[in-house]
Amino acid sequence: MFRFEDLDIWKEGIKITKELLQIANDLEQRKLYRFGEQLRAAAMSITNNIAEGAGSFSDKEFAQFLNISRRSVFECYNILVILNDSNYLEDKILIDQKEKLDYLSRRITNFRKTLIK
């Protein structure tokens, strides 16, 4: 088993990523390819960076990857806001995803703090 599979932030990230990928798929079905592609890349970056960081040899390096992961959370939310403002995403979905992304961001931040004591 890989180290990251035990991390709650990775597990939570996987759940959120699945939801964001579904939104990306829906966008692409509506021929909004660039939006879908950008959201897909940002969403996958969340858990990819947690996993990659977990393979680091030092906590300092792992913390850097967690910072990138957290920034990807912010990128996902920004994309969702733009989609909502452009009437491509319902308010309810934006609010739901904002809560989940905010929670994940705080969890990543707290976990990162344990690494950089």
MODELLER restraints for C-alpha pairs under 7 A, 6 or more apart:
rsr = mdl.restraints
at = mdl.atoms
rsr.add(forms.Gaussian(group=physical.xy_distance, feature=features.Distance(at['CA:3:A'], at['CA:54:A']), mean=6.20, stdev=0.5))
rsr.add(forms.Gaussian(group=physical.xy_distance, feature=features.Distance(at['CA:4:A'], at['CA:10:A']), mean=6.54, stdev=0.5))
rsr.add(forms.Gaussian(group=physical.xy_distance, feature=features.Distance(at['CA:4:A'], at['CA:50:A']), mean=6.94, stdev=0.5))
rsr.add(forms.Gaussian(group=physical.xy_distance, feature=features.Distance(at['CA:4:A'], at['CA:51:A']), mean=5.30, stdev=0.5))
rsr.add(forms.Gaussian(group=physical.xy_distance, feature=features.Distance(at['CA:4:A'], at['CA:54:A']), mean=5.56, stdev=0.5))
rsr.add(forms.Gaussian(group=physical.xy_distance, feature=features.Distance(at['CA:9:A'], at['CA:104:A']), mean=6.84, stdev=0.5))
rsr.add(forms.Gaussian(group=physical.xy_distance, feature=features.Distance(at['CA:9:A'], at['CA:107:A']), mean=6.48, stdev=0.5))
rsr.add(forms.Gaussian(group=physical.xy_distance, feature=features.Distance(at['CA:9:A'], at['CA:108:A']), mean=6.30, stdev=0.5))
rsr.add(forms.Gaussian(group=physical.xy_distance, feature=features.Distance(at['CA:10:A'], at['CA:47:A']), mean=5.80, stdev=0.5))
rsr.add(forms.Gaussian(group=physical.xy_distance, feature=features.Distance(at['CA:10:A'], at['CA:50:A']), mean=6.37, stdev=0.5))
rsr.add(forms.Gaussian(group=physical.xy_distance, feature=features.Distance(at['CA:13:A'], at['CA:46:A']), mean=6.62, stdev=0.5))
rsr.add(forms.Gaussian(group=physical.xy_distance, feature=features.Distance(at['CA:13:A'], at['CA:47:A']), mean=5.74, stdev=0.5))
rsr.add(forms.Gaussian(group=physical.xy_distance, feature=features.Distance(at['CA:14:A'], at['CA:47:A']), mean=6.51, stdev=0.5))
rsr.add(forms.Gaussian(group=physical.xy_distance, feature=features.Distance(at['CA:17:A'], at['CA:43:A']), mean=5.31, stdev=0.5))
rsr.add(forms.Gaussian(group=physical.xy_distance, feature=features.Distance(at['CA:17:A'], at['CA:44:A']), mean=6.40, stdev=0.5))
rsr.add(forms.Gaussian(group=physical.xy_distance, feature=features.Distance(at['CA:20:A'], at['CA:43:A']), mean=6.41, stdev=0.5))
rsr.add(forms.Gaussian(group=physical.xy_distance, feature=features.Distance(at['CA:21:A'], at['CA:40:A']), mean=5.66, stdev=0.5))
rsr.add(forms.Gaussian(group=physical.xy_distance, feature=features.Distance(at['CA:24:A'], at['CA:36:A']), mean=4.08, stdev=0.5))
rsr.add(forms.Gaussian(group=physical.xy_distance, feature=features.Distance(at['CA:24:A'], at['CA:37:A']), mean=6.90, stdev=0.5))
rsr.add(forms.Gaussian(group=physical.xy_distance, feature=features.Distance(at['CA:24:A'], at['CA:39:A']), mean=6.10, stdev=0.5))
rsr.add(forms.Gaussian(group=physical.xy_distance, feature=features.Distance(at['CA:24:A'], at['CA:40:A']), mean=5.96, stdev=0.5))
rsr.add(forms.Gaussian(group=physical.xy_distance, feature=features.Distance(at['CA:25:A'], at['CA:36:A']), mean=6.49, stdev=0.5))
rsr.add(forms.Gaussian(group=physical.xy_distance, feature=features.Distance(at['CA:27:A'], at['CA:33:A']), mean=6.65, stdev=0.5))
rsr.add(forms.Gaussian(group=physical.xy_distance, feature=features.Distance(at['CA:27:A'], at['CA:35:A']), mean=6.90, stdev=0.5))
rsr.add(forms.Gaussian(group=physical.xy_distance, feature=features.Distance(at['CA:27:A'], at['CA:36:A']), mean=5.37, stdev=0.5))
rsr.add(forms.Gaussian(group=physical.xy_distance, feature=features.Distance(at['CA:28:A'], at['CA:36:A']), mean=5.60, stdev=0.5))
rsr.add(forms.Gaussian(group=physical.xy_distance, feature=features.Distance(at['CA:39:A'], at['CA:76:A']), mean=6.10, stdev=0.5))
rsr.add(forms.Gaussian(group=physical.xy_distance, feature=features.Distance(at['CA:39:A'], at['CA:79:A']), mean=6.64, stdev=0.5))
rsr.add(forms.Gaussian(group=physical.xy_distance, feature=features.Distance(at['CA:42:A'], at['CA:72:A']), mean=5.43, stdev=0.5))
rsr.add(forms.Gaussian(group=physical.xy_distance, feature=features.Distance(at['CA:42:A'], at['CA:75:A']), mean=6.44, stdev=0.5))
rsr.add(forms.Gaussian(group=physical.xy_distance, feature=features.Distance(at['CA:42:A'], at['CA:76:A']), mean=5.85, stdev=0.5))
rsr.add(forms.Gaussian(group=physical.xy_distance, feature=features.Distance(at['CA:43:A'], at['CA:72:A']), mean=6.86, stdev=0.5))
rsr.add(forms.Gaussian(group=physical.xy_distance, feature=features.Distance(at['CA:43:A'], at['CA:76:A']), mean=6.29, stdev=0.5))
rsr.add(forms.Gaussian(group=physical.xy_distance, feature=features.Distance(at['CA:45:A'], at['CA:69:A']), mean=6.30, stdev=0.5))
rsr.add(forms.Gaussian(group=physical.xy_distance, feature=features.Distance(at['CA:45:A'], at['CA:72:A']), mean=6.15, stdev=0.5))
rsr.add(forms.Gaussian(group=physical.xy_distance, feature=features.Distance(at['CA:46:A'], at['CA:69:A']), mean=4.39, stdev=0.5))
rsr.add(forms.Gaussian(group=physical.xy_distance, feature=features.Distance(at['CA:46:A'], at['CA:70:A']), mean=6.87, stdev=0.5))
rsr.add(forms.Gaussian(group=physical.xy_distance, feature=features.Distance(at['CA:46:A'], at['CA:72:A']), mean=5.55, stdev=0.5))
rsr.add(forms.Gaussian(group=physical.xy_distance, feature=features.Distance(at['CA:46:A'], at['CA:73:A']), mean=6.35, stdev=0.5))
rsr.add(forms.Gaussian(group=physical.xy_distance, feature=features.Distance(at['CA:47:A'], at['CA:69:A']), mean=6.90, stdev=0.5))
rsr.add(forms.Gaussian(group=physical.xy_distance, feature=features.Distance(at['CA:49:A'], at['CA:65:A']), mean=5.38, stdev=0.5))
rsr.add(forms.Gaussian(group=physical.xy_distance, feature=features.Distance(at['CA:49:A'], at['CA:66:A']), mean=6.51, stdev=0.5))
rsr.add(forms.Gaussian(group=physical.xy_distance, feature=features.Distance(at['CA:49:A'], at['CA:68:A']), mean=6.66, stdev=0.5))
rsr.add(forms.Gaussian(group=physical.xy_distance, feature=features.Distance(at['CA:49:A'], at['CA:69:A']), mean=5.34, stdev=0.5))
rsr.add(forms.Gaussian(group=physical.xy_distance, feature=features.Distance(at['CA:50:A'], at['CA:65:A']), mean=6.38, stdev=0.5))
rsr.add(forms.Gaussian(group=physical.xy_distance, feature=features.Distance(at['CA:50:A'], at['CA:66:A']), mean=5.85, stdev=0.5))
rsr.add(forms.Gaussian(group=physical.xy_distance, feature=features.Distance(at['CA:50:A'], at['CA:69:A']), mean=6.37, stdev=0.5))
rsr.add(forms.Gaussian(group=physical.xy_distance, feature=features.Distance(at['CA:53:A'], at['CA:61:A']), mean=6.86, stdev=0.5))
rsr.add(forms.Gaussian(group=physical.xy_distance, feature=features.Distance(at['CA:53:A'], at['CA:62:A']), mean=4.30, stdev=0.5))
rsr.add(forms.Gaussian(group=physical.xy_distance, feature=features.Distance(at['CA:53:A'], at['CA:65:A']), mean=4.95, stdev=0.5))
rsr.add(forms.Gaussian(group=physical.xy_distance, feature=features.Distance(at['CA:53:A'], at['CA:66:A']), mean=6.79, stdev=0.5))
rsr.add(forms.Gaussian(group=physical.xy_distance, feature=features.Distance(at['CA:54:A'], at['CA:62:A']), mean=6.01, stdev=0.5))
rsr.add(forms.Gaussian(group=physical.xy_distance, feature=features.Distance(at['CA:56:A'], at['CA:62:A']), mean=5.61, stdev=0.5))
rsr.add(forms.Gaussian(group=physical.xy_distance, feature=features.Distance(at['CA:59:A'], at['CA:115:A']), mean=5.40, stdev=0.5))
rsr.add(forms.Gaussian(group=physical.xy_distance, feature=features.Distance(at['CA:59:A'], at['CA:116:A']), mean=6.93, stdev=0.5))
rsr.add(forms.Gaussian(group=physical.xy_distance, feature=features.Distance(at['CA:60:A'], at['CA:115:A']), mean=6.87, stdev=0.5))
rsr.add(forms.Gaussian(group=physical.xy_distance, feature=features.Distance(at['CA:60:A'], at['CA:116:A']), mean=6.38, stdev=0.5))
rsr.add(forms.Gaussian(group=physical.xy_distance, feature=features.Distance(at['CA:63:A'], at['CA:112:A']), mean=5.48, stdev=0.5))
rsr.add(forms.Gaussian(group=physical.xy_distance, feature=features.Distance(at['CA:63:A'], at['CA:115:A']), mean=6.43, stdev=0.5))
rsr.add(forms.Gaussian(group=physical.xy_distance, feature=features.Distance(at['CA:66:A'], at['CA:108:A']), mean=6.65, stdev=0.5))
rsr.add(forms.Gaussian(group=physical.xy_distance, feature=features.Distance(at['CA:66:A'], at['CA:112:A']), mean=6.50, stdev=0.5))
rsr.add(forms.Gaussian(group=physical.xy_distance, feature=features.Distance(at['CA:70:A'], at['CA:105:A']), mean=5.63, stdev=0.5))
rsr.add(forms.Gaussian(group=physical.xy_distance, feature=features.Distance(at['CA:70:A'], at['CA:108:A']), mean=6.50, stdev=0.5))
rsr.add(forms.Gaussian(group=physical.xy_distance, feature=features.Distance(at['CA:73:A'], at['CA:101:A']), mean=6.15, stdev=0.5))
rsr.add(forms.Gaussian(group=physical.xy_distance, feature=features.Distance(at['CA:73:A'], at['CA:105:A']), mean=6.53, stdev=0.5))
rsr.add(forms.Gaussian(group=physical.xy_distance, feature=features.Distance(at['CA:77:A'], at['CA:98:A']), mean=6.49, stdev=0.5))
rsr.add(forms.Gaussian(group=physical.xy_distance, feature=features.Distance(at['CA:80:A'], at['CA:94:A']), mean=6.35, stdev=0.5))
rsr.add(forms.Gaussian(group=physical.xy_distance, feature=features.Distance(at['CA:83:A'], at['CA:89:A']), mean=5.39, stdev=0.5))
rsr.add(forms.Gaussian(group=physical.xy_distance, feature=features.Distance(at['CA:84:A'], at['CA:90:A']), mean=6.18, stdev=0.5))
rsr.add(forms.Gaussian(group=physical.xy_distance, feature=features.Distance(at['CA:84:A'], at['CA:91:A']), mean=6.61, stdev=0.5))
rsr.add(forms.Gaussian(group=physical.xy_distance, feature=features.Distance(at['CA:84:A'], at['CA:94:A']), mean=6.96, stdev=0.5))
